[in-house]
Amino acid sequence: MDSYKVIIFDLDGTLFYKDQMISDNAAKKIIELEEKGIVIGLATGRFLNELDSFIEQLQLKKYQGFVICANGAEVIDLAGGDQHKFSLLSKQECYELIHLAKQYKLISYIHEDNDYHVFVPGALKKIYKRMEILFSRINIPFFQAASRLKLENNIVLHKDEYEKICFVGNHKSLVEFEEKVKLLNLDYTYYPSSMHSLEIVKQGISKFIASYWYLARKKISLKEVIFFGDGGNDDELISNVGLGIAMKNALDSTKRAAHRVSQYTNRQDGVYKELSDLFN
């Protein structure tokens, strides 16, 4: 294990133990590794303002770690606070995607100023309100915040560019929507968060590319990296690092891409158990 200099963790479905929390055991183990000189990074679909408590819990600023947000759209080097953003979606692109999603009866949501804009097609609004309790139990940030969100008849965007845009709905409708978007424009990358959600970013945005960019600046090889993940947005990174570990609850594609599949799920504190096994 002495050959590994960096460990990167996905959050939802991986490092999160339950209720969007990192277990005390995992946090303690990660800090022990930081004290030994290992650099820790978080690579997530979440936005920076959603990560403050986890950055503090893992003492990432003290030990000069880093975070990759919005599936690779942004990298923050906590050693100096430097932020780097890659290609972002234009306001017009977001409007066009929201308009198209409406035709497929999909919920659209987009992050702006530390909050979400949500557009729910008229036919789904009653269902949406009835499902708020169920939403809070689904392990996707948007669903868990659903009961707090204000629905909008028409989304008005105020920024010129956005990291990503997300859609929720029937799986078949999502597939058809994605196929239609690909026919209209090939300049996007598509990340399914679950059977019922899809995230769209600009082409060339990924956790892998963002990690590679950060590591190259630090003169660290991918072979010196361990990565833990569980979802489709983790596949490229998990297959290219020195040791890619998929959680037991990971998607089949992620397990195939990984070098090792944990015998534990995230809800069994799998990251802590794997780290304890790797770093006795």
Order of alpha helices (4+ residues) and beta strands (2+ residues): beta-beta-beta-alpha-beta-alpha-beta-beta-beta-beta-alpha-beta-beta-alpha-alpha-alpha-beta-beta-beta-alpha-beta-beta-alpha-beta-alpha-beta-alpha-beta-alpha
